[in-house]
């Protein structure tokens, strides 16, 4: 499992039977609530890697 956290933002990557499950979103109420902005299963590592970069850019508003 890969997990990225930056203040109230997060991205998680988990291996699943069909590839890689990527979920991203934000925390609210000082981490008590986890809000999911999106999730998807990618069949290739390259696809999952690209999603992590896109999600980081979306959450931070900066190019990856």
C-alpha positions in Angstrom: 0.0 0.0 0.0 1.2 3.5 -0.9 -0.2 6.4 1.1 0.4 10.2 0.6 -0.9 12.7 3.1 -0.4 16.5 3.1 -2.3 18.4 5.7 -6.0 17.6 4.9 -5.4 15.8 1.6 -4.7 12.2 0.9 -4.1 9.6 -1.9 -4.0 5.9 -1.3 -2.9 3.1 -3.7 -3.7 -0.5 -2.9 -3.0 -3.7 -4.9 -6.1 -5.6 -5.9 -6.7 -8.7 -7.9 -7.3 -6.8 -11.2 -4.6 -4.1 -10.8 -4.3 -1.1 -8.6 -7.0 0.7 -6.6 -6.5 4.4 -6.3 -8.6 6.6 -3.9 -8.1 10.3 -3.2 -9.8 13.0 -1.2 -9.7 15.3 1.8 -10.0 15.1 5.6 -12.3 17.4 7.5 -12.9 18.2 11.2 -9.2 17.7 11.9 -9.1 14.2 10.4 -12.4 12.9 11.9 -14.2 12.8 8.5 -12.6 11.3 5.4 -14.2 12.7 2.2 -13.5 10.7 -1.0 -13.1 12.9 -4.1 -12.7 9.9 -6.4 -11.6 6.3 -6.8 -10.8 3.9 -9.6 -9.1 0.6 -10.4 -6.2 0.7 -12.9 -5.0 -2.5 -14.6 -1.5 -1.2 -15.1 1.0 0.4 -12.8 1.5 3.2 -15.3 -2.2 4.1 -15.2 -2.1 4.1 -11.4 1.0 6.2 -11.4 -0.6 8.8 -13.7 -3.7 9.0 -11.5 -1.5 9.6 -8.4 0.1 12.5 -10.3 -3.2 13.9 -11.5 -4.8 13.6 -8.1 -1.9 15.3 -6.4 -2.1 18.2 -8.9 -5.9 18.5 -8.3 -5.6 18.4 -4.6 -2.6 20.8 -4.3 -3.3 22.9 -7.4 0.3 22.5 -8.4 1.9 20.5 -11.3 3.2 17.1 -10.1 
